[in-house]
Amino acid sequence: MAETNPSYEDARAELRDVVAKLESGGQSLEESLALWERGEHLADVCRRWLDGAGERLDAAIAAHDADADGSGET
């Protein structure tokens, strides 16, 4: 099964579930490691989404500032 990257909201929700499972305990070492690895992947997905959102916001602000600078105001 090929894995696709989930949306930010889906990744965050699943990450919350993974953390809750790890905190509750009761898993074998192998299961805990698999959960940890999944959590790391989900955290990376969230980080990429947030980085991308930050870049888009920076670009929008820069475009707005450029428009304001070129509007003929003195």
Backbone as CSV, one residue per row, in Angstrom:
resi,resn,N_x,N_y,N_z,CA_x,CA_y,CA_z,C_x,C_y,C_z
1,MET,0.843,-1.180,0.000,0.000,0.000,0.000,0.882,1.235,0.000
2,ALA,0.745,2.101,-0.984,1.534,3.322,-1.063,0.973,4.347,-0.082
3,GLU,1.866,4.960,0.663,1.451,5.939,1.659,1.414,7.322,1.034
4,THR,0.342,8.034,1.269,0.251,9.411,0.827,0.346,10.300,2.061
5,ASN,0.782,11.527,1.853,0.860,12.445,2.974,-0.524,12.988,3.272
6,PRO,-0.941,12.913,4.520,-2.263,13.407,4.890,-2.293,14.930,4.948
7,SER,-3.484,15.476,5.038,-3.619,16.913,5.253,-3.038,17.254,6.623
8,TYR,-2.817,18.533,6.849,-2.296,18.965,8.150,-3.237,18.528,9.274
9,GLU,-4.522,18.735,9.082,-5.495,18.417,10.118,-5.528,16.920,10.417
10,ASP,-5.478,16.101,9.358,-5.479,14.648,9.553,-4.202,14.183,10.244
11,ALA,-3.063,14.738,9.828,-1.785,14.362,10.444,-1.762,14.758,11.909
12,ARG,-2.254,15.956,12.224,-2.271,16.420,13.613,-3.179,15.550,14.462
13,ALA,-4.336,15.183,13.945,-5.272,14.340,14.693,-4.667,12.952,14.940
14,GLU,-4.046,12.381,13.913,-3.434,11.064,14.087,-2.254,11.140,15.040
15,LEU,-1.482,12.220,14.967,-0.357,12.399,15.878,-0.850,12.458,17.321
16,ARG,-1.954,13.154,17.549,-2.546,13.200,18.894,-2.888,11.793,19.380
17,ASP,-3.451,10.980,18.485,-3.798,9.595,18.843,-2.552,8.781,19.165
18,VAL,-1.507,8.953,18.371,-0.257,8.231,18.598,0.326,8.595,19.957
19,VAL,0.345,9.877,20.275,0.886,10.326,21.562,0.071,9.744,22.706
20,ALA,-1.252,9.762,22.576,-2.114,9.211,23.628,-1.827,7.727,23.845
21,LYS,-1.648,6.978,22.758,-1.349,5.547,22.876,-0.008,5.331,23.566
22,LEU,0.995,6.130,23.171,2.308,5.986,23.795,2.252,6.339,25.281
23,GLU,1.509,7.379,25.627,1.408,7.782,27.024,0.654,6.767,27.864
24,SER,-0.305,6.078,27.261,-1.099,5.109,28.017,-0.316,3.843,28.326
25,GLY,0.700,3.562,27.498,1.515,2.368,27.714,0.774,1.106,27.326
26,GLY,1.317,-0.014,27.731,0.680,-1.297,27.469,1.078,-1.951,26.164
27,GLN,1.873,-1.269,25.339,2.302,-1.857,24.075,3.628,-2.588,24.289
28,SER,3.882,-3.496,23.382,5.190,-4.145,23.385,6.230,-3.130,22.931
29,LEU,7.478,-3.450,23.114,8.546,-2.573,22.672,8.452,-2.341,21.168
30,GLU,8.197,-3.392,20.418,8.091,-3.269,18.962,6.927,-2.357,18.568
31,GLU,5.789,-2.519,19.227,4.636,-1.667,18.939,4.929,-0.206,19.305
32,SER,5.600,-0.006,20.434,5.954,1.346,20.858,6.900,2.001,19.861
33,LEU,7.866,1.244,19.366,8.789,1.785,18.371,8.071,2.144,17.078
34,ALA,7.152,1.298,16.665,6.383,1.580,15.448,5.535,2.842,15.633
35,LEU,4.924,2.990,16.809,4.154,4.198,17.086,5.057,5.426,17.083
36,TRP,6.218,5.304,17.696,7.160,6.424,17.737,7.556,6.841,16.319
37,GLU,7.886,5.862,15.480,8.278,6.159,14.108,7.134,6.817,13.339
38,ARG,5.912,6.337,13.544,4.760,6.947,12.879,4.588,8.385,13.374
39,GLY,4.752,8.583,14.666,4.649,9.927,15.223,5.686,10.870,14.642
40,GLU,6.904,10.395,14.465,7.960,11.215,13.859,7.583,11.602,12.432
41,HIS,7.054,10.642,11.683,6.620,10.927,10.308,5.507,11.970,10.305
42,LEU,4.529,11.794,11.175,3.410,12.730,11.227,3.865,14.123,11.652
43,ALA,4.800,14.194,12.584,5.337,15.490,13.000,6.037,16.172,11.824
44,ASP,6.766,15.398,11.017,7.420,15.951,9.826,6.390,16.474,8.825
45,VAL,5.307,15.726,8.646,4.243,16.165,7.741,3.672,17.497,8.226
46,CYS,3.385,17.586,9.515,2.846,18.834,10.075,3.836,19.979,9.898
47,ARG,5.107,19.703,10.134,6.139,20.738,10.003,6.213,21.248,8.559
48,ARG,6.146,20.335,7.587,6.185,20.757,6.184,4.966,21.606,5.834
49,TRP,3.785,21.214,6.312,2.591,22.011,6.065,2.747,23.404,6.655
50,LEU,3.225,23.483,7.901,3.371,24.784,8.556,4.445,25.631,7.889
51,ASP,5.548,25.000,7.478,6.594,25.741,6.759,6.037,26.304,5.451
52,GLY,5.283,25.486,4.731,4.682,25.934,3.477,3.697,27.070,3.696
53,ALA,2.914,26.977,4.754,1.963,28.046,5.063,2.706,29.331,5.403
54,GLY,3.798,29.213,6.142,4.599,30.389,6.476,5.190,31.039,5.236
55,GLU,5.669,30.227,4.304,6.225,30.760,3.055,5.142,31.476,2.242
56,ARG,3.960,30.883,2.188,2.856,31.522,1.456,2.467,32.843,2.104
57,LEU,2.446,32.866,3.425,2.109,34.097,4.140,3.166,35.169,3.894
58,ASP,4.438,34.783,3.973,5.523,35.734,3.700,5.413,36.303,2.291
59,ALA,5.099,35.445,1.326,4.962,35.901,-0.059,3.781,36.857,-0.203
60,ALA,2.676,36.550,0.466,1.507,37.425,0.385,1.797,38.780,1.017
61,ILE,2.504,38.783,2.141,2.862,40.044,2.795,3.807,40.849,1.913
62,ALA,4.790,40.177,1.316,5.738,40.867,0.440,5.015,41.458,-0.769
63,ALA,4.069,40.711,-1.338,3.310,41.214,-2.481,2.461,42.415,-2.074
64,HIS,1.863,42.339,-0.918,1.054,43.459,-0.422,1.933,44.688,-0.206
65,ASP,3.089,44.483,0.413,4.007,45.600,0.655,4.493,46.210,-0.654
66,ALA,4.777,45.370,-1.648,5.224,45.871,-2.953,4.122,46.681,-3.621
67,ASP,2.871,46.198,-3.499,1.750,46.941,-4.068,1.589,48.286,-3.352
68,ALA,1.746,48.292,-2.050,1.594,49.526,-1.278,2.708,50.516,-1.621
69,ASP,3.924,50.023,-1.830,5.054,50.896,-2.186,4.884,51.486,-3.577
70,GLY,4.226,50.775,-4.460,4.060,51.242,-5.828,2.739,51.942,-6.067
71,SER,2.000,52.293,-5.017,0.669,52.860,-5.196,0.663,54.359,-5.453
72,GLY,1.854,54.980,-5.505,1.916,56.405,-5.797,1.937,57.274,-4.559
73,GLU,1.982,56.653,-3.401,2.045,57.440,-2.169,3.436,58.022,-2.015
74,THR,3.513,59.189,-1.407,4.819,59.818,-1.177,5.165,59.848,0.260
